[in-house]
Every structure is written in C-alpha cells, then in structure tokens.
C-alpha cells in the first residue's frame, strides 16, 4: 500500500483526509488501516440495517472490536452469578493473571480475581439485583447478587477505576490458562507499595 493520489501527497503512514489512498510502511500500520476501514464499514452497515429495522450480529461487532489496538490479543469473556440474575461481559486475555488475597474479607469469601479497566467491562443485566458491602476505607465496593449471594465482580480498593472479575464465574470456553499470584492483603499498604504492576492493570 504505497501509492497515493495527487491530492494526498505529503501525508505518510496514515489515512488520507480525503480517504482516497493510504500509505503505510509496517504491518502494524496496515492493521491499523484495515481496522479503521472495517470500523467505518461496520458503522455504515449498522446505520443501513437500522433503517431497515435489522440488527447486526454480535460476533461481527466483537470481531471488529478485537482488531483495535486496545483490544488486540484479548477475548470476550461472559459470566455471571449462580442464579443468572446478574450477567456481564468483559474483554481480557485468555491467559488470566489472578490475585489471591488473604485480607479478612477476601479470606472469608474466598475471593480471587483478575483486574480489568472499567472500559472493558459491561454489565448486561441485573443492576437492580446487585447490592454492595463496604467497610474500613469504603473504597472497595463488594457487589453481589441479592438473590444467590454470589460476587462475580467487584471494585477493588487497589484499582477503583476498574473491576476485579472472579474467574470462577466466567462461562466455559474462553479461558486458556490461569496464573495465581498471592497478595498479602493483611498488610495491604505495604503490599501495594511493593507491587510494581497492579495499579496499572485498570488502565486501558
């Protein structure tokens, strides 16, 4: 993809403003261009189908989203509580890095979770069926289903701008592997100060 029309010369490695011709020099550049084009096509298709009162399939939307730079290498997991009142979807790696905390509440409820940015989490149903427990600093939001009592996700104190997802509440078929890391939640401040990456896990 190296040719350009006369009105687009002078631009490099990007989509031309006129949208006529594109020049890219790397594979990642090609992928970015194709992603942009596919996104535009998908949007146009959504508009067209909306006018025709049709609905675009979720797999196609998920496929296009998976090509974007933020979501590259991720898969869409789905999950929920035991009774089914609460359902969610989350974009994360198929190879999960799960934290096992030994603080008082995590020990009592046997909480294990992996962290994602809020932008990659979507509650599909059950907002009205959730209740929240907080204590101490009240930064952690321990949400759980009012009906069955299962906590399938929550807002961790370490990452209030993201979500902690319970891997055991995910549906089968999208998790390839799980690595578990112990966190000394009994000495929370010290553990967070010493950990090098946990704070950044809720950043897109």
QUILIN-V676134 format. One record per run of one state. SS is the DSSP state (helix for helix, strand for strand, loop for the rest). FROM is the first residue (numbers start at 0). TO is the last residue. If there is no record, write none. Layout:
ss & from & to
SS & FROM & TO
SS & FROM & TO
This chain:
ss & from & to
loop & 0 & 4
helix & 5 & 7
loop & 8 & 12
strand & 13 & 14
loop & 15 & 20
strand & 21 & 22
loop & 23 & 25
helix & 26 & 50
loop & 51 & 56
helix & 57 & 66
loop & 67 & 73
strand & 74 & 79
loop & 80 & 85
strand & 86 & 91
loop & 92 & 93
strand & 94 & 100
loop & 101 & 102
helix & 103 & 108
loop & 109 & 110
strand & 111 & 116
helix & 117 & 119
strand & 120 & 124
loop & 125 & 125
helix & 126 & 128
strand & 129 & 132
loop & 133 & 139
strand & 140 & 144
loop & 145 & 151
strand & 152 & 154
loop & 155 & 155
helix & 156 & 158
loop & 159 & 160
strand & 161 & 164
loop & 165 & 165
helix & 166 & 168
strand & 169 & 169
loop & 170 & 175
strand & 176 & 182
loop & 183 & 183
helix & 184 & 193
loop & 194 & 196
helix & 197 & 201
loop & 202 & 203
